[in-house]
Amino acid sequence: MSVTPDDGFTVQANYLAENPANEAQNGLPQVRLHFDSSKLSLTLSGLSDRLTAAEIAPPSIQLDTEDFDNNPATDKYLLTITGKNFTSPSVLYKASVTNLTDLTSGSSKLTFTGVPADGQTFQGGSVTVNFTGNVPPIVPPIVPPIVPPIVPPIVPPILPPAPSGFELATRYTVGAGAGGSSAINVYDGNGSLVQSIDAFPGFTGGVRTATADVNNDGVDDYVVGTGPGAPTLVRVFDGKTGAVLFEVQPFESSFRGGVYVAAGDVNGDGFADFVISPDEGGGPRCRVFDGKSFAQIADFFGIDDPNFRGGARAAIADINGDGSGDILVSAGFKGGPRVAGFSGKSLASEPLKLFSDFFAFENTLRNGVFISGGDLDGDGFAELVAGGGPGGGPRVVAFDGADLANDALTTRANFFAGDVRNRGGVRVTVKNLDGDALGDIVVGAGTKAGSGVSTYLGKNIGADGTPPTEDSFNAFGDFPNGVFVG
């Protein structure tokens, strides 16, 4: 097929049964048309679906998790969930596609995939679109006369106040929960997919992630740990090259419960350090590694109960505003919503508590909490941000860092994030998505709640009410079992 610039054309998906005795089709969910959004435009208003009356959900255009053109940042797909009880042959849908105006040559491929109903098979297909058009005329450059330059006076720029402690990452990573692939997706502040790395090829126990500049080269790096199902393993990936900078098996080989990871500069040397804690079945132990040398900085129990075996979850944020990240620890599975904090500068000797332990949610809850931290209001003190644990709603609460450093609790935010019907809890992290001086909250769907990711800008977060959602998407398509953000 050949089209000229800004030209439109139609593609269609057909259903044809090869077995005459079994022509009736009972549903064909997830019929997808994959396309390159940098070259083609597809509008839902141009969709002609003969099965509209029997659809379960309306068609939608989503970011693609399958890379058909070696550029995952541009991949999108049209998803239609078709109806039931139709016969062969049928035209499932017709889609109107437009070649973008500024493309005068080249080609692009549209690919059909689908998931058949029980007892059926699916045979996909593809079509290549060639772009042809007139070669634009060569216009000689206009050479302006030489005029002495006017040198404006030098005025120093007005800069916003710097975020407290250490720079928050401008990227964030998302890993699938148990049963998913071991790939991590890396997104920039606009929610665009920057990179995808297979952290533990062949592993399906889920991955936990953290993002920070470990090697101090100006680009965020990725700390990734295994979920349950295998001896624990943590790797640090270079954000520039994707190469493994460091690898460690943090706990004994017999422990297969998985780990949590967090990253941030605890000693103020410009290299992000990272903390590793065990998941369910392990004690509330925190091992801290130096980002510059990868030597161990500290190894301690973050919750004052060495007999507890629900694991622990950690975060790094500058709660007391002294320029170094502090370590926040919450109880894991079957633990109460208990949170502790330790001064980052004290780790070289004996970890000193920043504030008295407290419960982030009602003390009757026994599913632990997910935890993060960052300066949401630009006052130089990072807020402590907690998300509900497994079995609870997607509630996010932030506590004012300046008051917390003085052993007082002041709620800075309290809202339900993402899908409010979710009862798998919610995973949280704080990043700088829009480049201002305020931290922004990223949340991931909990257990059995899909693969949704939602973001909320710090400038819109108040003590009361739900802030507007800045961005929302599914990181791993229709994967059902939650995601981890970091």
N, C-alpha and C positions, 0 to 999 in steps of 0.2 A: 504494500500500500504506500502511495506517495501523496504527500500533501504540501501545499504552499504555506508560507508564513501566515499565522492567524487563521488557518483553515480548520474547519471542523469536520469530524467524521464520526461514525457510529460503530461500536463493536457490540457483539451480543454473545451471551452464554446459552448454549442449547442443552437440552436433556434428550437423550436417545437411549432406550433400553435395547440391548443386544439379544436378550432372551425373550422371545414373544410370549412365553408362558408367564413371565414375571414383569410385565410392562408397567404395572401400577407402581408409582413411586410414593413412598410415605415419608416425605420430608427430605430436604437436602440442605442441612444447616451449613453456615459459614462458606458460602460461595464467594470467592474473593477475586478481584481484578487488581493485580499489582501494577504500579506504574511509577515512572520517574517524574516527581513533581517539579523538577527544574526544567523539564522540557515539555510536559503535557499538563493541561488543566482539565479536571473532570468535575462537573457540577451535578449535585444531586437533583437539581431541578430538571436536568436533561435525562433523568433515569426513567425508562419505561419498563415497569415490572408487571408482568401479567399475573403475578401471584400476590399483588398488594393486599387484596382482601383477606388473605389467609396468613399474612406475615405475623411473626411473633414480635418483632421489633423493627423499627424503621431502618433503612440503610444508612450507613455512616462512612465517612472517610477518616482513616486512622493512620498513625505513624507505623510503618511496617517493621516487623522484627526479622523478616527474612530479606536478605540482601541479594537482589537479582541483577544489580548493575554496578557492583563494586564501589558503591558510594552510599552507605547506609543513611547518611544525613538527608538524602533526598527521597528515599523510598517511602511511598505511601500505598495504601490499598483501599479499595472500595469493598466494604463488607455488607453482604445482604444475607439475611436469615430468611430463607424461603419457606413457603407454606407446606401444606400436606395434601395428599390424595390428588395427584395429577397424573396424567398418562403420557406415554411416549407416542410421538415426539412432542416436545414443548420448547418454546423459547422462554428461558427463565427470566432474562431481562435484557434490555438494550441500554447501553450507556453512551452518552454523548461526550466526546473528547475533543479538545481544541489544542492545536499546536500553538505554542507561545509565539508572540509576534516577532521577537528579535532572533528567532532561529531560522537561518536560511539554508542550512545544510546539515548533514549528519543523519542519525537514526536513533530510534529508541524502541524497546521491546515492551509489550504489554503481556503479562502472564496470568493465566487463570489457574487457580487452585481451589480445592473444595474438600469437604469432609462428608462422605456419603452416609446414608442411613444404613441400619443393620440389613445385611443381606444384599447390599448393592456395592458396586465398585465405582470409583471416580477416575475419569481420564481427563486430565487437564490439557492445556494447550497454550499457544502463544501466537502473537502476531507482531511483526516488525513494521514500524512506521518509518519511512524515509522522508526527510525534510528536503525539499527542493525550492528554489526561488531564484529571482534575479540577483546577480552580484551587484551590490551597491556601487554606485559610481565613485571613482577616486577623486576626491576634492582636494586641490592643492592647499597646503596650510597657509593660513593668513599670518604674515610676519608683521608684528606690531613695530612701530618706530621705537627707537631706543630713547627712553626717557629716564632721566636720573631718578632713582628711587626715593620715595618719601619715607623717611625712617620715623615710625611712630615712637612716642616715648615708651619706655619700658615700665609697665605697670605689673607689679607682682600679682599672680592669680589668687583669687579667694578660694581657699580649699575648705572642704568640710572637715570637721574634727575626725581624727583617725580612730578606727575601732579600737576598743580596749585590748590591751595585752598583746595579741598577735593577730595578724591578718586572717580573717575568715576565708575559707576556700570559696572560689567563685564557681567551681564545678561541684557536682555531687554524683555519687555512684549509687546504683540500684542493683541488688542481687535477689534472685528468686528464693522463695522458701523451700521447704522440704518437698522433694519430688520434681523439682524443676531442673533446668540445666545449670551448669556451673559458670555460665557467662555472667559478667558484670557489664551493665550499660553505664556509660559516662555521659552526663548531660551538662550543658552550659547553663548560664542564668536564664536564657530564653526558653529552656526546655528542649533545645535541639540536641539530638544524639551526636556526640563528638567521637566516641570510641566505644568499641565492644571487645572485651578480652575474655577468653576462656581461661578462667583462673585455675581450675582443677579438672582437666579434661577427663570425662567419664564419670565424675562424681555427681550424685543426684540428691545429696542430703541438704542442699541449700547452701548459700554463701552469705556471710555477713561482711559489711564493708565500712570503710572510713576514708575520708579524703583530706589531704593536707600536703604541703610542700616539704616532703621528708628530706630531700637532698639539696634544698635551698637554691634551686636553679630558676626560680620564678614561675614554675609550672606545677600545678597540683599533682601529687602522686596518689597511689591507691593502696591502702592496706586491706587485705582480704583474708578472711578466715573461714574454715570449713564449718558446716553445720553438723548435726549428729549423723552417725553411721559409719565412721572411720576414725582411725587415730588422728588427733588434732593436727592441723597444719595451718600456718600463717605465711603469706607471701606479701612482699612489698613490690609494686610495679611502678616503673618509671612512667610518669605521665607524658613525657615526650616520645619515648621509643617503644613503650610497652614491655621493655626488658625487666626481668626479675632482679631487683636490687638486693633483696635479702629474703631468706627463708628460714623458718624455725618450726620445730615441733615443740610447742610450749609446755605440754604436759605428758605424762607417762603414756606409753603406747597402749596400755590397757584401758585408758579412758577414751571413750568414743562418743561422748555427749555433745561435742561441738564447742565452739568458742564465740565470744563477742570481741569486737575490736573498736578502738577509738584512737584519734590522732590529734595532736596539737603540741605546741612548744611549751614544755613545762620548766625548762631551765634558761630560757631567754637567749639562746645562742643562734637563733634564726633557722635552726633545723627542727622540723616537726618531729616530736617523739610519739610513741604509741604505746597503748596499754592493752593487754590481752587478759580476758577473764573467761572462766569456764561456764558452759551452759548447764542445763539440768543434769544432776548426778555429781557435779563438782562442788567444792566448797567456794566461799565468797573470796577467792584469791585473785589478786591483781599483780600481774607482772608488767613492769614498765621498762621499755627499751629506748635507748638514746638514738635519735635519728641520724646523728653524725657518725657515730662509731658502731652502732647496733649492739653496743654492750648493754647489759642489764643495769638499770638505774635503781630499781626497787622491786621488792617482792613482799607483799603484805596482804592481810585480810581486810577487805574494804568494809565488811559488815562484822560487827563484834559478836559473831557466833560461829566459831570454827567448825561446829558440828552440823551446821546447816548445809544441806546438799541440793539446794535448788539453783546453785550457780549465782552469778552476779553479772550485772551489766554496767559498763562504765562510760564516762564521757570526759572530755577535757575542755575547760572554759575558765577564763580569768574572772572568778567571782569577786575577789577582793581588790581588783584594780591595781595590782602591783607590777603588771607587765609580763607576768608569767602565767601559763595555764595551770589551773588547779584540777585535781582529779575528783570527779563526782562518781559515786557508786550507788547503785540501787540493788535491792534484793531480787533474785530471780524467781523461777517458777515455784509456786506454792508458798512464797514468802509474802509478808505484808508489804504495803507500799512504802517501805522504809528507804530513806535516802541519807547518805553520808557525804561529807566533803573534806578534802585534804589539801593543804597548801602544796603547790608544786615546788616551791623553793625548799621545802622541808624534806623532800624525798631522799636527798643524798645521805641523810642521817636517819631520823625517825619520822615517819609521816605524822604531821600535826593536824588535828581537825580544825576546820574553818568555822564550823557552826555545830550546834547540837543536832544529832540525828532527829529526823522528823518524818511524818507520814505525808506523802504527797497527795494521797486520796484517803477515803474513809478507811479507818483501821480494821474494818471487818473484811476488806478485800484480801484475798490470799492468792493472787495471780501475778504478784510482782509488778514492776513498772518498767517501761523503756525510758531512757534518759538522754538528754543532750544539754547544750548550753551555748549562749552567745548573747551579745549586747543588743537587745531589741530596741532600746530607747536612746542609745548614744551617750549615756552618762559616764562611760568608762568602766562600768561594772557589768559583767555578764549575768544575764538572767539564767536561772536553772529551769529547764523545760522538761516536763514529764509527760509521757503518753501512757494510756491505759494498757494493762497487760492482757494476755490471752484470756478469752472468756468474758471480757468486758467491752463496753462501748468505746468508740474512737475519741475519747476525751483527751484534750490537751490542756495542760495547766502550766503557766510560767510564773515563777516567783522572783520578785525584784532582787537583783544581786546586791545592791548597796545595802538594803535592809537585812538581807540574809547574812552578809558579812558582819552585821551587828547583832546576829542571833534573833532577828525578828522576821516574821513571815508576812509579806505583802503580795497579794495576787496581782500579777501584771497582765495575765491573760487567762481565760477559762472558756473554752468552746469545744464543740464537736467538729472534727475534721474529716474531710473525705465523705464517704458514704455513711450517714448517721445510722443506718440499719446494721452496720458491721458489728459483730460481737466477737471478733477475734483480736481485739485490742488495736493499737496503732503504734507504728514505729516512727521515731522523730529524729531530725537532725537540724542544725542551724547553720546556714550558709549566707554569703553576701551575693544575692542573685542580681541585684540591680545597680551595684556599684556605689551606693550611698554609704553613709556611716552607720547604718542600722542593720542588724542581723535579720535574716528572713527564715521562716520555718518551712521545712520540707517534711511531709508525712508520707508514709507508705502503708498500704492496706495490711491488716493483720491476718492471722491464720484463717483459712477457708473464706477469705473475703476478696479474692481476685488479685489483680496485679496493679491496682490503681495507685498513682502518685499524684499528690496535690501540693501546691505551694502557696504561701501566704507572705506578703511583704510586711516587713517590720513597721513601715510607716502607716499601715492600715490596721495594725493590731492594737486593740485597746483592752482595758481591764474588764470591760463588759461587752457581751455580744460577739457574734461570729464575724470575723473579718471576711471581706470578699476573697474568693478564690482567684489567685493570679493565673494559675495554670493547672490543668488536670488531664491526665492521660493514662493509658495502660502500658506499663513498661514491657510486659511480656505477653501481649495479646490476651487470649482468654485463659491464661494460666490461673488456676483457682486458689492456690494455697498461700497467698500473701507474698510480700516483698520486704526486704530490708534496705534502708536508706542510710547513707553515711557520707 
